[in-house]
Amino acid sequence: MKKSLISAITTALVVGAASTTFAAANPFSDVSSDHWAYDAVTQLAADGVIEGYGDGTYRGQRNITRYEMAQMIAKAMAKGDVGATDKALIDRLAAEFSDELNSLGVRVSNLEKHADMVKWQGKIEYTYKSHRTDDVSKGYKDGSVKVNQNDWIFRFEPVMEVNDHWTLRSRIDAHVDMANDASSSFQIVRGWAQGDYKNFQVKLGRQPLYTNEDGIVWDTEYTGGEITFGNKLKGTIYAGRLAADKAIGSIRNAGSWNGRQDGISADPIWYAATARPYVTSSDPTSFVAFNLQYAPGDKGLFGGLGYYHLKDDDFKTVYYNKDGNTDSADIWTLNAGYKFSKKAQLWGSYAKNAKADYENNSWQLLFKYGTLYGGGNQQTKKGEWAAWAGYKRLGSNTSLCAINWDDAYAGTQGFVCGASYAPLDRIVVLGKYFNGKYIEGPGKAQRLFARVEWFY
Protein backbone atom coordinates (compact mmCIF):
# COMPACT_ATOMS: atom_id res chain seq x y z
CA MET A 1 0.00 0.00 0.00
CA LYS A 2 1.24 3.46 -0.91
CA LYS A 3 2.82 5.32 1.98
CA SER A 4 1.53 8.67 0.63
CA LEU A 5 -2.05 7.44 0.82
CA ILE A 6 -1.52 6.05 4.33
CA SER A 7 -0.11 9.37 5.47
CA ALA A 8 -2.89 11.37 3.83
CA ILE A 9 -5.72 9.40 5.43
CA THR A 10 -4.09 9.31 8.86
CA THR A 11 -3.34 13.04 8.79
CA ALA A 12 -6.90 13.81 7.74
CA LEU A 13 -8.27 11.85 10.71
CA VAL A 14 -6.04 13.65 13.18
CA VAL A 15 -6.82 17.08 11.69
CA GLY A 16 -10.55 16.32 11.61
CA ALA A 17 -10.56 15.22 15.24
CA ALA A 18 -8.62 18.29 16.33
CA SER A 19 -10.60 20.88 14.37
CA THR A 20 -13.29 21.34 17.00
CA THR A 21 -14.04 24.93 16.03
CA PHE A 22 -14.74 24.06 12.42
CA ALA A 23 -16.64 20.92 13.41
CA ALA A 24 -18.91 23.03 15.60
CA ALA A 25 -19.67 25.24 12.60
CA ASN A 26 -20.40 22.15 10.50
CA PRO A 27 -22.54 20.00 12.82
CA PHE A 28 -22.60 16.77 10.80
CA SER A 29 -24.20 13.88 12.64
CA ASP A 30 -22.11 11.08 14.09
CA VAL A 31 -21.27 8.04 11.99
CA SER A 32 -22.04 5.12 14.29
CA SER A 33 -19.79 2.09 14.48
CA ASP A 34 -22.41 -0.12 12.79
CA HIS A 35 -22.56 2.09 9.67
CA TRP A 36 -21.45 0.28 6.51
CA ALA A 37 -18.70 2.90 6.01
CA TYR A 38 -16.88 1.37 8.98
CA ASP A 39 -16.61 -1.91 7.07
CA ALA A 40 -14.93 -0.06 4.23
CA VAL A 41 -12.56 1.79 6.56
CA THR A 42 -11.82 -1.46 8.44
CA GLN A 43 -10.89 -3.07 5.14
CA LEU A 44 -8.58 -0.17 4.32
CA ALA A 45 -7.01 -0.56 7.76
CA ALA A 46 -6.53 -4.29 7.19
CA ASP A 47 -4.83 -3.48 3.89
CA GLY A 48 -2.49 -1.11 5.70
CA VAL A 49 -3.98 2.08 4.29
CA ILE A 50 -4.88 3.32 7.77
CA GLU A 51 -2.15 2.77 10.37
CA GLY A 52 -3.87 4.25 13.38
CA TYR A 53 -3.54 7.22 15.70
CA GLY A 54 0.20 7.08 16.29
CA ASP A 55 0.05 4.44 19.02
CA GLY A 56 -0.43 1.59 16.53
CA THR A 57 -4.13 1.18 17.23
CA TYR A 58 -7.18 1.59 15.03
CA ARG A 59 -10.20 2.70 17.06
CA GLY A 60 -12.80 1.19 14.79
CA GLN A 61 -15.57 1.22 17.40
CA ARG A 62 -15.38 4.96 18.07
CA ASN A 63 -18.26 7.03 16.66
CA ILE A 64 -16.82 9.83 14.51
CA THR A 65 -18.47 12.78 12.83
CA ARG A 66 -19.37 12.78 9.17
CA TYR A 67 -16.97 15.73 8.90
CA GLU A 68 -14.06 13.54 10.05
CA MET A 69 -15.06 10.85 7.60
CA ALA A 70 -15.31 13.40 4.76
CA GLN A 71 -11.82 14.69 5.64
CA MET A 72 -10.39 11.18 5.25
CA ILE A 73 -12.20 10.62 1.97
CA ALA A 74 -11.18 14.01 0.56
CA LYS A 75 -7.49 13.39 1.17
CA ALA A 76 -7.70 9.89 -0.24
CA MET A 77 -9.49 11.12 -3.38
CA ALA A 78 -6.69 13.60 -4.02
CA LYS A 79 -4.21 10.79 -4.61
CA GLY A 80 -3.81 9.26 -8.04
CA ASP A 81 -1.66 6.21 -7.20
CA VAL A 82 -4.29 4.07 -5.47
CA GLY A 83 -4.83 0.36 -6.15
CA ALA A 84 -8.03 -0.77 -7.84
CA THR A 85 -9.54 -2.46 -4.77
CA ASP A 86 -8.91 0.47 -2.44
CA LYS A 87 -10.04 2.91 -5.16
CA ALA A 88 -13.39 1.11 -5.32
CA LEU A 89 -13.82 1.45 -1.54
CA ILE A 90 -12.88 5.13 -1.63
CA ASP A 91 -15.29 5.75 -4.54
CA ARG A 92 -18.14 4.17 -2.60
CA LEU A 93 -17.35 6.23 0.48
CA ALA A 94 -17.19 9.39 -1.65
CA ALA A 95 -20.66 8.70 -3.07
CA GLU A 96 -22.08 8.12 0.43
CA PHE A 97 -20.56 11.32 1.85
CA SER A 98 -20.95 13.52 -1.26
CA ASP A 99 -23.07 16.12 0.60
CA GLU A 100 -20.42 16.55 3.29
CA LEU A 101 -17.66 16.80 0.69
CA ASN A 102 -19.59 19.52 -1.11
CA SER A 103 -20.25 21.33 2.18
CA LEU A 104 -16.51 21.56 2.84
CA GLY A 105 -16.36 24.11 0.00
CA VAL A 106 -12.87 25.49 -0.72
CA ARG A 107 -11.26 22.95 1.59
CA VAL A 108 -11.90 20.32 -1.08
CA SER A 109 -12.65 22.60 -4.03
CA ASN A 110 -10.10 20.90 -6.29
CA LEU A 111 -11.46 17.41 -5.74
CA GLU A 112 -14.09 15.56 -7.75
CA LYS A 113 -17.63 15.99 -6.44
CA HIS A 114 -18.44 12.42 -7.37
CA ALA A 115 -16.34 9.39 -8.07
CA ASP A 116 -18.84 8.59 -10.82
CA MET A 117 -20.71 11.01 -13.10
CA VAL A 118 -23.95 9.22 -12.25
CA LYS A 119 -25.40 8.91 -8.75
CA TRP A 120 -27.64 5.84 -8.62
CA GLN A 121 -30.45 6.23 -6.12
CA GLY A 122 -34.12 5.52 -5.59
CA LYS A 123 -36.40 3.45 -3.38
CA ILE A 124 -38.81 0.57 -3.14
CA GLU A 125 -42.03 1.30 -1.28
CA TYR A 126 -45.03 -0.72 -0.20
CA THR A 127 -48.28 1.17 0.46
CA TYR A 128 -51.58 0.04 1.99
CA LYS A 129 -54.72 2.16 1.95
CA SER A 130 -58.14 1.58 3.45
CA HIS A 131 -60.76 4.01 2.07
CA ARG A 132 -64.21 4.67 3.48
CA THR A 133 -66.58 7.13 1.77
CA ASP A 134 -70.36 7.43 1.52
CA ASP A 135 -71.51 6.38 -1.94
CA VAL A 136 -72.01 9.40 -4.22
CA SER A 137 -74.05 7.37 -6.73
CA LYS A 138 -76.65 6.62 -4.03
CA GLY A 139 -77.18 10.27 -3.18
CA TYR A 140 -75.05 10.22 -0.04
CA LYS A 141 -77.20 7.62 1.69
CA ASP A 142 -76.02 5.02 4.16
CA GLY A 143 -74.50 2.74 1.54
CA SER A 144 -70.72 3.16 1.85
CA VAL A 145 -67.83 2.45 -0.46
CA LYS A 146 -65.16 0.42 1.35
CA VAL A 147 -61.99 -0.25 -0.58
CA ASN A 148 -58.64 -1.69 0.53
CA GLN A 149 -55.69 -1.17 -1.84
CA ASN A 150 -52.09 -2.41 -2.00
CA ASP A 151 -49.30 -1.04 -4.14
CA TRP A 152 -45.63 -1.91 -4.57
CA ILE A 153 -43.40 0.57 -6.41
CA PHE A 154 -39.82 0.38 -7.57
CA ARG A 155 -38.67 3.99 -8.03
CA PHE A 156 -35.47 4.81 -9.86
CA GLU A 157 -34.11 8.38 -9.49
CA PRO A 158 -30.66 8.72 -11.11
CA VAL A 159 -28.77 12.03 -10.94
CA MET A 160 -26.32 12.59 -13.81
CA GLU A 161 -23.60 15.20 -13.41
CA VAL A 162 -23.01 17.43 -16.46
CA ASN A 163 -20.53 19.91 -14.94
CA ASP A 164 -19.96 21.85 -11.72
CA HIS A 165 -23.40 23.49 -11.91
CA TRP A 166 -25.70 21.35 -14.05
CA THR A 167 -27.21 17.92 -13.44
CA LEU A 168 -29.79 15.79 -15.25
CA ARG A 169 -32.44 14.24 -13.04
CA SER A 170 -35.24 11.77 -13.65
CA ARG A 171 -37.78 9.52 -12.00
CA ILE A 172 -38.95 6.17 -13.34
CA ASP A 173 -41.71 4.26 -11.55
CA ALA A 174 -42.55 0.59 -11.97
CA HIS A 175 -45.75 -0.50 -10.22
CA VAL A 176 -46.38 -4.08 -9.16
CA ASP A 177 -49.87 -5.58 -8.99
CA MET A 178 -49.31 -7.90 -6.04
CA ALA A 179 -52.74 -9.52 -6.32
CA ASN A 180 -51.87 -10.86 -9.78
CA ASP A 181 -48.09 -11.08 -9.33
CA ALA A 182 -47.51 -8.81 -12.33
CA SER A 183 -45.98 -5.45 -13.20
CA SER A 184 -48.89 -3.14 -13.97
CA SER A 185 -46.95 -0.15 -15.36
CA PHE A 186 -43.50 1.19 -16.15
CA GLN A 187 -43.40 4.95 -16.64
CA ILE A 188 -40.89 7.78 -17.00
CA VAL A 189 -42.62 10.19 -14.63
CA ARG A 190 -40.07 13.02 -14.63
CA GLY A 191 -36.95 14.15 -16.47
CA TRP A 192 -35.36 17.57 -16.19
CA ALA A 193 -32.12 19.55 -16.34
CA GLN A 194 -31.16 21.51 -13.22
CA GLY A 195 -28.63 24.30 -12.86
CA ASP A 196 -27.55 25.22 -9.31
CA TYR A 197 -25.71 28.49 -8.67
CA LYS A 198 -25.23 30.67 -5.61
CA ASN A 199 -28.70 31.98 -4.66
CA PHE A 200 -30.03 30.93 -8.09
CA GLN A 201 -31.50 27.75 -9.57
CA VAL A 202 -32.92 26.84 -13.00
CA LYS A 203 -35.01 23.79 -13.94
CA LEU A 204 -36.10 22.79 -17.45
CA GLY A 205 -38.22 19.78 -18.45
CA ARG A 206 -40.87 17.61 -16.83
CA GLN A 207 -40.31 18.27 -13.16
CA PRO A 208 -41.96 18.10 -9.72
CA LEU A 209 -44.57 20.68 -8.76
CA TYR A 210 -44.83 20.94 -4.97
CA THR A 211 -45.31 24.55 -3.93
CA ASN A 212 -45.04 26.48 -0.68
CA GLU A 213 -48.55 25.70 0.63
CA ASP A 214 -47.29 22.24 1.69
CA GLY A 215 -49.41 20.25 -0.73
CA ILE A 216 -52.93 21.70 -0.51
CA VAL A 217 -52.78 23.00 -4.12
CA TRP A 218 -50.10 20.99 -5.97
CA ASP A 219 -48.34 17.67 -5.58
CA THR A 220 -47.69 16.55 -9.14
CA GLU A 221 -45.50 17.17 -12.23
CA TYR A 222 -45.55 19.70 -15.05
CA THR A 223 -43.56 20.34 -18.20
CA GLY A 224 -41.89 23.73 -18.46
CA GLY A 225 -39.32 25.98 -16.83
CA GLU A 226 -38.69 27.19 -13.30
CA ILE A 227 -36.37 29.85 -11.87
CA THR A 228 -35.65 30.28 -8.14
CA PHE A 229 -33.60 33.18 -6.74
CA GLY A 230 -32.72 34.52 -3.31
CA ASN A 231 -31.42 33.16 -0.02
CA LYS A 232 -33.61 33.49 3.06
CA LEU A 233 -36.22 35.27 0.97
CA LYS A 234 -36.75 33.20 -2.17
CA GLY A 235 -38.84 33.84 -5.25
CA THR A 236 -39.80 31.18 -7.79
CA ILE A 237 -41.32 31.73 -11.24
CA TYR A 238 -43.05 28.82 -13.03
CA ALA A 239 -44.31 28.52 -16.61
CA GLY A 240 -45.42 25.49 -18.58
CA ARG A 241 -48.20 23.00 -19.15
CA LEU A 242 -50.11 20.55 -16.99
CA ALA A 243 -51.67 17.31 -18.24
CA ALA A 244 -55.45 17.46 -18.74
CA ASP A 245 -56.27 15.41 -15.63
CA LYS A 246 -54.22 17.65 -13.31
CA ALA A 247 -56.14 20.92 -13.61
CA ILE A 248 -59.86 20.16 -13.62
CA GLY A 249 -62.01 19.81 -10.53
CA SER A 250 -62.30 16.43 -8.84
CA ILE A 251 -64.40 14.81 -6.15
CA ARG A 252 -63.64 12.13 -3.53
CA ASN A 253 -63.79 8.58 -4.82
CA ALA A 254 -62.82 5.67 -2.60
CA GLY A 255 -62.42 3.38 -5.58
CA SER A 256 -59.60 5.45 -7.03
CA TRP A 257 -56.01 4.99 -5.89
CA ASN A 258 -55.52 8.73 -5.30
CA GLY A 259 -59.02 9.26 -3.92
CA ARG A 260 -60.10 11.50 -6.82
CA GLN A 261 -62.87 11.28 -9.40
CA ASP A 262 -61.67 13.68 -12.09
CA GLY A 263 -64.39 15.70 -13.79
CA ILE A 264 -66.87 16.37 -11.02
CA SER A 265 -69.94 16.33 -13.26
CA ALA A 266 -70.33 12.85 -11.74
CA ASP A 267 -71.57 14.54 -8.55
CA PRO A 268 -75.41 14.35 -8.50
CA ILE A 269 -75.80 17.24 -6.05
CA TRP A 270 -74.68 19.83 -8.60
CA TYR A 271 -75.45 18.04 -11.86
CA ALA A 272 -78.93 16.62 -11.34
CA ALA A 273 -80.44 19.55 -13.25
CA THR A 274 -77.83 19.98 -15.98
CA ALA A 275 -77.08 18.13 -19.17
CA ARG A 276 -73.41 19.04 -19.20
CA PRO A 277 -71.27 15.99 -20.06
CA TYR A 278 -68.57 14.38 -17.97
CA VAL A 279 -65.28 16.21 -18.53
CA THR A 280 -62.93 14.04 -20.58
CA SER A 281 -60.65 16.54 -22.26
CA SER A 282 -57.19 15.46 -23.42
CA ASP A 283 -55.71 18.89 -24.12
CA PRO A 284 -53.11 20.26 -21.66
CA THR A 285 -53.59 23.28 -19.43
CA SER A 286 -51.31 26.32 -19.76
CA PHE A 287 -49.83 27.37 -16.45
CA VAL A 288 -47.90 30.34 -15.00
CA ALA A 289 -47.19 30.94 -11.34
CA PHE A 290 -45.11 32.74 -8.73
CA ASN A 291 -44.05 31.86 -5.17
CA LEU A 292 -42.40 34.11 -2.59
CA GLN A 293 -41.17 32.47 0.60
CA TYR A 294 -39.24 33.62 3.68
CA ALA A 295 -37.43 30.93 5.68
CA PRO A 296 -35.04 32.25 8.37
CA GLY A 297 -33.52 28.93 9.43
CA ASP A 298 -34.01 26.46 12.27
CA LYS A 299 -36.06 28.81 14.47
CA GLY A 300 -38.45 31.70 14.05
CA LEU A 301 -41.31 32.92 11.87
CA PHE A 302 -41.65 31.91 8.24
CA GLY A 303 -44.24 32.45 5.54
CA GLY A 304 -44.98 33.24 1.94
CA LEU A 305 -47.38 33.96 -0.90
CA GLY A 306 -48.34 32.17 -4.09
CA TYR A 307 -50.26 32.86 -7.30
CA TYR A 308 -51.31 30.40 -10.04
CA HIS A 309 -53.00 31.25 -13.33
CA LEU A 310 -54.33 28.41 -15.48
CA LYS A 311 -56.19 28.52 -18.78
CA ASP A 312 -58.29 25.63 -20.16
CA ASP A 313 -61.78 25.20 -21.67
CA ASP A 314 -62.37 22.43 -19.14
CA PHE A 315 -63.13 25.08 -16.51
CA LYS A 316 -66.41 25.83 -18.35
CA THR A 317 -68.54 23.69 -16.08
CA VAL A 318 -71.49 24.57 -13.85
CA TYR A 319 -69.90 23.01 -10.78
CA TYR A 320 -66.84 25.21 -11.23
CA ASN A 321 -68.64 28.44 -12.15
CA LYS A 322 -72.39 29.17 -11.99
CA ASP A 323 -72.50 30.62 -15.49
CA GLY A 324 -70.04 28.24 -17.11
CA ASN A 325 -68.43 31.18 -18.89
CA THR A 326 -64.83 31.09 -17.65
CA ASP A 327 -61.90 29.18 -19.11
CA SER A 328 -59.34 30.05 -16.42
CA ALA A 329 -58.39 29.69 -12.77
CA ASP A 330 -56.73 32.29 -10.55
CA ILE A 331 -55.56 30.76 -7.27
CA TRP A 332 -54.05 32.96 -4.54
CA THR A 333 -52.34 31.44 -1.53
CA LEU A 334 -50.87 32.39 1.84
CA ASN A 335 -48.83 30.34 4.29
CA ALA A 336 -47.29 31.15 7.68
CA GLY A 337 -45.83 29.36 10.67
CA TYR A 338 -43.37 29.33 13.51
CA LYS A 339 -40.42 27.02 14.15
CA PHE A 340 -39.91 26.56 17.88
CA SER A 341 -36.81 24.43 17.19
CA LYS A 342 -35.43 22.11 14.53
CA LYS A 343 -38.09 19.59 15.56
CA ALA A 344 -41.18 21.54 16.65
CA GLN A 345 -43.23 23.54 14.16
CA LEU A 346 -46.74 25.01 13.88
CA TRP A 347 -47.89 26.19 10.47
CA GLY A 348 -50.87 26.67 8.20
CA SER A 349 -51.76 27.56 4.63
CA TYR A 350 -54.78 28.96 2.79
CA ALA A 351 -55.72 28.97 -0.92
CA LYS A 352 -58.63 30.51 -2.82
CA ASN A 353 -59.66 30.20 -6.47
CA ALA A 354 -61.06 33.62 -7.41
CA LYS A 355 -62.75 32.26 -10.56
CA ALA A 356 -64.62 29.34 -8.95
CA ASP A 357 -68.03 29.58 -7.26
CA TYR A 358 -68.10 26.18 -5.52
CA GLU A 359 -65.55 24.62 -3.15
CA ASN A 360 -63.31 27.56 -4.02
CA ASN A 361 -61.01 27.51 -0.97
CA SER A 362 -58.68 25.10 0.82
CA TRP A 363 -56.74 25.36 4.06
CA GLN A 364 -54.82 23.40 6.66
CA LEU A 365 -53.42 23.92 10.16
CA LEU A 366 -50.80 21.44 11.43
CA PHE A 367 -48.36 20.87 14.27
CA LYS A 368 -45.44 18.47 13.99
CA TYR A 369 -42.62 17.34 16.23
CA GLY A 370 -39.60 15.46 14.92
CA THR A 371 -37.29 15.45 11.93
CA LEU A 372 -38.97 12.87 9.67
CA TYR A 373 -42.18 14.65 8.65
CA GLY A 374 -43.98 12.93 5.77
CA GLY A 375 -41.35 10.33 4.86
CA GLY A 376 -37.64 9.71 4.42
CA ASN A 377 -34.87 9.86 1.83
CA GLN A 378 -31.41 8.44 1.13
CA GLN A 379 -29.96 10.38 4.10
CA THR A 380 -32.44 9.08 6.71
CA LYS A 381 -30.71 7.76 9.83
CA LYS A 382 -31.73 5.09 12.31
CA GLY A 383 -33.86 6.47 15.14
CA GLU A 384 -35.25 9.53 13.32
CA TRP A 385 -38.97 10.06 13.81
CA ALA A 386 -41.79 12.59 13.66
CA ALA A 387 -45.46 12.89 14.61
CA TRP A 388 -48.02 15.45 13.44
CA ALA A 389 -51.72 16.32 13.68
CA GLY A 390 -54.09 18.99 12.44
CA TYR A 391 -57.07 19.86 10.25
CA LYS A 392 -57.43 19.98 6.46
CA ARG A 393 -60.00 21.25 3.99
CA LEU A 394 -59.42 20.49 0.29
CA GLY A 395 -61.90 22.35 -1.90
CA SER A 396 -62.34 20.46 -5.18
CA ASN A 397 -61.97 23.56 -7.35
CA THR A 398 -58.90 24.85 -5.52
CA SER A 399 -56.93 21.71 -4.62
CA LEU A 400 -56.76 20.80 -8.31
CA CYS A 401 -53.97 18.25 -7.91
CA ALA A 402 -53.16 18.35 -4.20
CA ILE A 403 -51.52 15.82 -1.91
CA ASN A 404 -54.77 13.91 -1.45
CA TRP A 405 -53.26 10.47 -1.94
CA ASP A 406 -52.44 9.98 1.73
CA ASP A 407 -55.02 11.47 4.09
CA ALA A 408 -57.78 13.97 3.15
CA TYR A 409 -59.65 13.55 -0.16
CA ALA A 410 -60.49 16.33 -2.60
CA GLY A 411 -63.92 17.69 -1.62
CA THR A 412 -63.56 16.81 2.08
CA GLN A 413 -62.54 18.40 5.36
CA GLY A 414 -61.57 16.89 8.68
CA PHE A 415 -58.88 15.87 11.16
CA VAL A 416 -55.56 14.33 10.09
CA CYS A 417 -52.70 12.79 12.01
CA GLY A 418 -49.60 10.78 11.22
CA ALA A 419 -46.23 9.49 12.37
CA SER A 420 -43.03 8.21 10.77
CA TYR A 421 -40.04 6.30 12.16
CA ALA A 422 -36.73 4.95 10.84
CA PRO A 423 -35.94 1.58 12.51
CA LEU A 424 -32.69 1.40 10.49
CA ASP A 425 -30.71 3.67 8.19
CA ARG A 426 -32.64 4.36 4.96
CA ILE A 427 -35.73 2.42 6.06
CA VAL A 428 -38.87 4.35 7.02
CA VAL A 429 -42.26 3.21 8.33
CA LEU A 430 -45.08 5.75 8.32
CA GLY A 431 -48.81 5.89 8.91
CA LYS A 432 -51.55 8.50 8.39
CA TYR A 433 -55.23 8.75 9.32
CA PHE A 434 -58.05 11.03 8.13
CA ASN A 435 -61.56 11.33 9.58
CA GLY A 436 -63.83 13.91 8.02
CA LYS A 437 -66.88 14.76 5.93
CA TYR A 438 -67.86 16.07 2.52
CA ILE A 439 -67.63 19.82 2.03
CA GLU A 440 -70.86 19.69 -0.01
CA GLY A 441 -73.49 17.11 0.91
CA PRO A 442 -73.94 14.98 4.05
CA GLY A 443 -71.36 12.31 3.26
CA LYS A 444 -68.53 11.15 5.49
CA ALA A 445 -65.04 9.96 4.60
CA GLN A 446 -62.18 8.13 6.31
CA ARG A 447 -58.79 6.89 5.21
CA LEU A 448 -56.06 4.78 6.80
CA PHE A 449 -52.68 4.95 5.09
CA ALA A 450 -49.55 2.89 5.83
CA ARG A 451 -46.22 2.71 4.00
CA VAL A 452 -42.75 1.16 4.27
CA GLU A 453 -39.87 2.73 2.29
CA TRP A 454 -36.45 1.23 1.54
CA PHE A 455 -33.97 3.74 0.05
CA TYR A 456 -30.80 3.00 -1.87
Phi, psi and omega in degrees: 000142185291131181296327181296322179290319177302312181297318183297314183291318179296315179299318180299319179296316180295314180297317181298319181292329184275339187277067185291327180295313180292322180299324179294327180281343179235077190283066176291147180289160179293148171261110185287161185290348177261008176290145183299334181300331179294328177297319180294316181292323177298320178296319177297323178293319179296329178280354180092006180289321177252123184259350177118197187259016180103341178255013177082007181250155173240113187272069187290346180262005181273126173297131176237164180281158176295335176295315177299317180297318179296325177299315179297315183295318182299315180294320180294322180294336183286346182269142181256351185254057182251139178296159186299318182294312179292327178297321179296319178295317180295320179298318180293320177297319180297321178294319180295322186252031183297322180297318180292322177298318178294323181292339179289346174059235186295339181295335177228031187296337182267002182264162175294141175287325181224145175289336177235151179284350179237129176258113183271120181207167180163204179197162167243133180226142173246131183232136174238134177229140173238111183261145173218113175222149173291143189287115179298319185294343179258019177070032178066032178274190189293339180298123185249150172267123179236116185228130172250135184228145177233143180212138178235124184237133166258118183246127183245120185230071180289147174239120185250120183280127177265308176203198185296338185244332189250139174227156172252132185230148180208167175219127179237126181247133172240117180267146179241125174274098186290334180294327182250006180053052183214153174278121186269340179195154175218113192221136170278103187278319184219155174193115184211159174260138184229127177249122182247120178232173180296119179059027183202134179219142178234137175229137180223128178128198177273114194222167181292147175234095178224104192263183194283006175272006179062045167094357183278352175244310185227135166207078189202206176230158171212162179252122182166211181232154184213134179233127177239134181219152179113176181241267175290322174257112185244140174243142178228131177249132180239146173204135180167208181228146176248144176299155187304324184276005183255359186224012174251158182299156180215160181233158181301142180206106184296334182284348181266145182301319182265007175077015183242142166248100183293141181080083193280018171293350177286350183278114185292337181301315185262345187245009180297329185252015181232151180260011182297137184283165173297136184283117180225046181285149178246359182278145181287167180251126176288150194209127171225147185201166177212136173239142171229125187221134176250124180225102187287337184143218186280347183210143176120183180285148173215163179174174181186179182232159176211152176216135181225125177243124180235147180227124182192138178297341181295344178284352180278073180222146184299322181296327181281315184218133186306321185269346182062034186243015180241142178243026184216166174229138174234105184251124178251141183224157178217137174222150180201154178188180180222131174263113178283331179195188176297334185259324188261132183208137173239128182205164178209165177212153182221142179219142179221133175265108185291343182266345183268150178257337183240142180042053189263014175215153178222150176200163176209152174222122187223152171232135178226152174224128181126180184245006186237044183295122171085344182147181185245193175202190183295343181263001183297133183251151178306133176094348177293148181200169174198155174220147183210160179201156179171204184225139180228146170227123182240090178297131187300328183264010174239314177277069190295322175213065187273180179278067181255023175278335194256313183233269183289145176271159167298138180083015179229167173214148180165189185273142178230152173206162181191168177205152177220151184208142177252100179290335178215166176305133174065019173234127184230135173245129179219155179218149179220154179217138177231136176222111184204203184214168178289143175292316175247131180092165187272010184288159176241158181213144175221156173207136172245129186231132178221143182210146170237132181239133173242118183259149176223000000 
